[in-house]
Every structure is written in C-alpha cells, then in structure tokens.
Amino acid sequence: MQYQAITEMEVVEEAFEELRTNFARSATAFADRAVGFQGGAHRCSVFWNSEFRIWGVFEKSIVEGRYWICFGQESPAKAQNLTITVEINPPKRGINRKCAGVFVRDTAGKTCIAHSGRIGGGRKGIGKKAFRDFASNHLWTDVTWPDGKQSSHLIIGEIGAKSVAESLGGFVNLVANFKKKAVSGDVIRPREGLRPRLGRPKRGATMTFSGLLTRILEKNPDGLTPQRIREIIKDDYANFYGTDSHKRNVEKGHYKNLDHALLAHIYSTASNSKRIKTDKTQKPVVLIPVAGDAVTNGAVGQPSRVGRAKKTRKPRKTIQLQNMPAPKPRLIREYLTKWEQLKNYQLQESSLKLLFHSLCPHNQSTEHVLLKVSTLNDFYSTHIFDTYAVAKHIVGLDVDQRLAKGDHSLVNDIAAVPMGESVKNFYSFASKFCSHHKPDIYPIYDSYVEIMLVNYKNKDNFDRFAKDDLKYYEHFVKIIEAFREFYGLTDFSLRDIDRFLWLAGKEWFPKNY
C-alpha cells in the first residue's frame, strides 16, 4: 500500500473536519477543561470516548500553521485539568515534514491520519528515535510528498472508518506505555524481541501465540474479553503485536489496522484451542481457561466430556517421516488413479462443477453465492454456522473480476468474515470456493495437505517456510509450486499435486477421531 501526503489547504481542512466529526460521534463533550502542555495550558472543549478511555481535542487556531489535535487518558468527568499524552498536529497546507501529524491518502483513495513518531515530553529517554525503536514492530511506511521526497510514518487509521476511535485509542495507549517505561528506565526495545518472518517465535523460543493466550487466561481464571486480552498483549507482550503477518494483512486490506489484525488473531486462535472455551452468553464474548482434565474444545453451554467414560480407540498407524516415499511421477499417477476410483467424491465434484460453472457461474447474486456456500459447507463439512453472512461477505468482494485475474490474495479476503464483534477465519473453505471456480489456479488447502508439505519439507528441505506461511494463500501457492519444481513434477497441474497431497495425507497421516 502506497501513501501520498495531503497538502492542499481545502482537502486538509475537509480531512480535519471529518476526523473531528467521526471521533465526536461516539464521544461525550466536556466544556471548559484545562489542557496542559509545556509552557502553559489552554481551556477548551474535549471529547471523551469512554469505550477506549481517551479524550481528544480538535482545534483550528491554537497552533500557527497547524491543526491542534491532541489526546490524553484521564476522564474529563473526574478531572478539570488534563495532561496531554500525544499530539498529532498536521500542517494546514503545503509541505511541512517537521509536523508530527499528517493526513495521507492511500492507493484506494482512503484518507488516513499518520504520525512521524516525534514524541514530546521534555524528559530523558522520550523522543522520536526512542519511540520509533520502541514501536518498531508497528506499521511504519513511507509517505510520499509532492516534492517527491519521502518520510516514514506510522499509519494510525482511516479517518472515516467507524473504528477510528479504536485506532486512535490504540495509538494513545502505545505512546502512554512508551512514556511510562521510558521514565522508569525500563524501555524494552521490541527489535530485540521481534519475531522472524510471518510472526514465528525466535529460534529456541518456546512461547507460541496459543501458549501466550493460555498464559494470560491462567492468570485470569474468571475469563477475559478478547478486547481486554488485546490490550494486555500490547502492553506486556509487545513482540506479539504488529508482527510481519499482521502488517502484511493490514497492507493488503484484510484488516483495518494492527489492532484489528491482533483481535482477529486472538479470536481464531481461541476457537482452535482445546485449552480455551468461549462464553457466548455474554456480549462481548469471554474467553475462559480450561483445566487440563476438563478440556472440551467447545463453547460454554455445550455438553462437557468431564465425567463421561471415554471410548478407547485403537490409534491408527501413521507413516514414519523417514519412510515417506519420494513423490515421483509414478507415485503421483498412482494416487490420481485412486482418486478417479472414489465414486462418491467423483459424483460430488461433478455436482459442484455443474453448480459453479453452469448453474451459478457468477458471484453478484446473494442467492447464487448462498447456494454455493451452503453446498460446499455440506459436502466438505467446513463448519460454517452462518452461511448467509459468508455469502453476503463474498458478494461484496468483487469476486468475479479477481478470479478472472487469478488473484491469490482473494482467498484470505474471502476467509476473513466479520461476524458480530469478531472476525471468523474460514481459510480452508475460501480455498475450496476459489478452487471450484478455477481449479488449476487455486489449489485447495486443508490439514492433510498441510501435514504432507510440512513433513516433506522436514524430510527433504524442498523449500524454506514456516508452518504459518501455509495460512497465507499467496505463500501457500508458491510452496506448492516449489514442491512441484523440486521433485520434477512440472507435467502435473496444481490441482493434480493438490489431490495427491490430500489423498496420500489422508492415507499416511489418518486422524484418530
């Protein structure tokens, strides 16, 4: 995503008014509060957002040549004198890179507010370089000015979005946390704890994101909302916030901002963890730790397995890594022949081909998309409980044009479905939806394909990737292509490779249900 600085006076003023109006819409106004700064104070009205615990001031004439936009965290309902945590003062017109704030426009035409990292405070340890080091794992990006020069800024959020108060709240909290640690001499440089590509822990580290959630919840046995967990992670586990994975998904538009990306990560991890249960009787939902002998892997209100006699099943044998045969062309053809002999799957695929290519080839009608989503969900057991929400989401993504271009990023866009206050990730379903439109361009991701690719990588080192890379579809396709190239399988289509991996994985690494 590229950003251009907005310097035209009328356009900057419109952006200022939109930001003030949008922030004030979800806030309570308090008149005649003294807002303090170095060298004095100014009495003015402030807007208090009780949900994200920040106040904001939006003034036109206090600072010459700049708009005065500042934020703090004390409640103006309890205090007459307020202390500024951070100022975001954009220039009213022209090029002024000395200002900490700037309005920018992205390539999609959306206007955002950004900050250069210039943090004031008049205390030792507080400054631009220290803050940028502290927040180095956030979304810093180059902003291009009309003179062609660039400057690096942290993109805070889109000014017209409903989530702008949340985005500003996250930024204010980040600055407050930085100042607190800087004053105490306890600033931790996230560069030292940053995780490598795609958010994997550093080599030798034992903490996974799932383990982090479990640790946080074990300290709070009564449970926490995902929103509260997000703030704890931002405050105390900064290396898990703003990972490369989060940044990339924000840049691609999968999520609104880094806070949104982290929240989605929390929801998806909790839903897949056997150590965390979700209490859906509360709004917002509450995540609760599950004791080791009471794991249910379900939501509150579902039947518990505690106290029930477990059926003993004989574990199915899995193939040993060293015994995995090399995927030579002869082996691929053998498994493709096996596939052709699976009559139930053949009929299922024929039915889906009829639906996707003849009866409902396009994705502009909710009725047509809903029919395809429901059929895939039934045939593949993709566990979508609200097929209408998924269909409506797909219709809004301009799917047909992107499918025609073979846009692989479409899969992650389809997968991230907003549902209430959370974002559900139907990644395997999304790959299936695209694959049934363009089977030779969109191979299907599922757990069997994943385990096959990971084991062949461990055995033969055909490519260097992290397991998490497989959950980002553009990387997934490149990994399949690397697999095909490494083993000399270029005569086979991606769909052929996909079918081999799925069928062999199902046979070699069966699940013990």
MONORRA-V345480 format. One record per pair of residues at least 24 apart in sequence whose ideal C-beta (glycine too) atoms are under 7 Angstrom apart, sorted by sequence separation. I is the first residue (numbers start at 0). J is the second residue. D is the distance in Angstrom with one decimal. If there is no record, write none. Layout:
BEGIN
[[I J D] [I J D]]
END
This chain:
BEGIN
[[22 46 6.0] [65 89 6.6] [392 416 4.8] [409 433 6.2] [461 485 3.9] [65 90 5.6] [66 91 6.3] [87 112 6.3] [211 236 6.0] [365 390 5.5] [368 393 5.1] [444 469 6.7] [461 486 6.9] [62 88 5.9] [64 90 6.2] [65 91 6.2] [365 391 6.0] [368 394 5.5] [452 478 6.1] [47 74 6.5] [54 81 6.5] [64 91 5.9] [87 114 5.5] [351 378 6.9] [389 416 5.4] [455 482 6.8] [47 75 5.2] [211 239 5.9] [388 416 6.2] [47 76 6.8] [113 142 6.3] [229 258 6.6] [232 261 6.5] [365 394 5.3] [45 75 5.2] [388 418 5.6] [452 482 6.5] [208 239 6.2] [347 378 5.4] [362 393 6.1] [363 394 6.7] [402 433 6.6] [410 441 6.9] [444 475 5.7] [68 100 6.3] [229 261 5.3] [362 394 6.5] [405 437 6.8] [22 55 5.4] [65 98 5.7] [85 118 6.6] [229 262 5.4] [385 418 6.3] [402 436 5.1] [442 476 6.6] [34 69 6.8] [115 150 6.5] [402 437 5.9] [405 440 4.7] [45 81 6.6] [226 262 6.9] [229 265 6.2] [362 398 4.1] [363 399 6.9] [389 425 6.7] [115 152 5.4] [116 153 6.3] [225 262 5.9] [228 265 5.5] [362 399 5.4] [442 479 5.3] [19 57 3.9] [114 152 6.2] [361 399 5.6] [103 142 5.4] [113 152 3.9] [114 153 5.0] [134 173 6.1] [113 153 6.3] [225 265 4.6] [101 142 6.6] [113 154 5.1] [114 155 6.0] [225 266 5.8] [113 155 6.2] [383 425 6.0] [430 472 6.6] [32 75 5.1] [111 154 5.4] [112 155 5.0] [134 177 7.0] [111 155 6.9] [112 156 6.5] [133 177 4.8] [194 238 5.9] [198 242 3.5] [381 425 6.4] [426 470 6.0] [35 80 6.3] [111 156 6.3] [193 238 5.9] [198 243 6.0] [383 428 6.3] [29 75 4.0] [33 79 6.2] [35 81 6.8] [111 157 5.2] [112 158 5.6] [192 238 3.8] [197 243 5.7] [198 244 4.0] [381 427 6.3] [29 76 6.8] [32 79 6.1] [33 80 4.7] [34 81 5.1] [35 82 5.7] [36 83 5.7] [110 157 6.9] [111 158 6.4] [130 177 5.5] [196 243 5.6] [197 244 5.0] [381 428 4.0] [33 81 6.8] [35 83 6.7] [109 157 5.1] [110 158 5.3] [189 237 5.0] [194 242 5.9] [452 500 6.8] [32 81 5.5] [34 83 6.4] [110 159 6.7] [189 238 5.7] [448 497 6.5] [451 500 4.4] [94 144 5.3] [187 237 6.9] [15 66 5.1] [94 145 6.4] [101 152 6.6] [442 493 4.5] [94 146 6.0] [129 181 6.3] [379 431 5.9] [442 494 6.4] [448 500 4.5] [451 503 6.3] [125 178 5.9] [133 186 5.8] [136 189 4.7] [212 265 6.7] [375 428 6.5] [439 492 5.0] [447 500 6.9] [448 501 5.6] [451 504 4.3] [96 150 5.2] [135 189 5.3] [439 493 6.0] [442 496 6.8] [443 497 5.4] [447 501 5.1] [450 504 5.6] [133 188 6.8] [135 190 5.1] [439 494 5.4] [442 497 3.9] [114 170 7.0] [118 174 6.2] [125 181 5.0] [132 188 5.2] [133 189 6.5] [208 264 6.6] [212 268 5.9] [222 278 6.3] [375 431 5.6] [438 494 4.6] [445 501 6.5] [448 504 6.3] [124 181 3.9] [129 186 6.6] [136 193 5.3] [212 269 6.3] [226 283 6.4] [375 432 6.2] [447 504 3.1] [120 178 5.9] [124 182 6.9] [132 190 6.3] [172 230 6.9] [176 234 5.6] [225 283 6.9] [228 286 6.8] [447 505 5.1] [450 508 5.0] [209 268 5.3] [216 275 6.4] [224 283 4.9] [122 182 5.9] [173 233 6.8] [208 268 5.6] [212 272 6.9] [224 284 7.0] [411 471 6.4] [172 233 6.6] [213 274 4.9] [224 285 5.8] [225 286 6.3] [411 472 5.4] [447 508 6.8] [124 186 6.5] [213 275 6.8] [223 285 6.7] [410 472 3.7] [209 272 5.4] [212 275 6.3] [222 285 4.1] [223 286 6.0] [222 286 5.9] [222 287 3.9] [407 472 5.2] [408 473 6.0] [407 473 4.6] [220 288 6.1] [407 476 5.4] [216 286 6.1] [216 287 6.9] [217 288 5.2] [216 288 3.9] [213 288 6.5] [11 89 6.6] [11 91 5.9] [355 435 4.6] [11 92 6.3] [355 436 5.8] [8 91 6.1] [8 92 3.8] [37 121 5.7] [351 435 5.3] [6 92 6.4] [85 171 5.9] [6 93 5.4] [84 171 5.3] [6 94 5.9] [14 102 4.2] [85 174 4.3] [169 258 4.4] [84 174 5.5] [166 256 5.0] [11 102 5.8] [84 175 5.1] [166 258 6.5] [162 255 5.3] [165 258 6.1] [18 112 6.2] [162 256 6.9] [160 255 6.1] [14 110 5.2] [4 101 5.4] [5 102 4.4] [70 167 6.4] [162 259 6.8] [5 103 6.3] [157 255 6.9] [4 103 5.7] [5 104 5.8] [72 171 6.6] [3 103 6.3] [156 256 5.1] [2 103 4.2] [3 104 5.1] [70 171 4.7] [136 237 6.8] [2 104 6.9] [136 238 6.6] [2 105 5.5] [72 175 6.0] [138 241 6.5] [1 105 7.0] [136 240 6.8] [137 241 4.3] [0 105 5.4] [1 106 5.1] [5 110 6.9] [136 241 4.2] [0 106 6.1] [136 242 6.8] [138 246 5.2] [138 249 5.8] [51 164 5.5] [51 165 5.8] [53 167 6.5] [53 168 5.0] [48 164 4.9] [52 168 6.9] [51 168 3.1] [53 171 4.9] [138 257 5.6] [48 168 6.9] [137 257 6.2] [323 454 6.2] [323 455 6.9] [320 454 5.8] [323 458 5.8] [21 158 6.3] [283 420 5.1] [320 457 6.3] [2 140 6.1] [4 142 5.2] [21 159 6.3] [320 458 5.5] [4 143 6.8] [6 145 5.7] [25 164 5.4] [2 142 4.8] [3 143 5.4] [4 144 4.7] [18 158 4.3] [2 143 7.0] [17 158 5.3] [22 163 6.3] [17 159 5.8] [21 163 5.2] [22 164 5.7] [14 158 6.0] [22 167 7.0] [2 154 6.9] [263 415 6.7] [266 421 4.5] [266 422 6.2] [251 408 5.7] [267 424 4.5] [331 488 6.2] [253 411 5.5] [253 412 6.2] [263 422 4.2] [326 486 5.0] [328 488 6.4] [331 491 5.7] [335 495 6.1] [338 498 5.1] [263 424 6.9] [325 486 7.0] [253 415 5.3] [326 488 6.8] [328 490 6.9] [335 498 6.3] [331 495 6.6] [335 499 6.7] [338 502 5.7] [334 499 4.6] [337 502 6.0] [331 499 5.0] [334 502 5.0] [334 503 5.6] [326 499 6.9] [318 507 4.1] [317 507 6.5] [318 508 7.0] [317 508 5.0] [317 509 6.8] [315 509 4.3] [315 511 5.6] [314 511 5.4] [312 511 6.2] [244 467 6.8] [0 250 4.7] [199 465 4.7] [197 465 5.3] [199 467 6.1] [196 465 6.9] [198 467 6.2] [197 467 4.8] [197 468 5.4]]
END
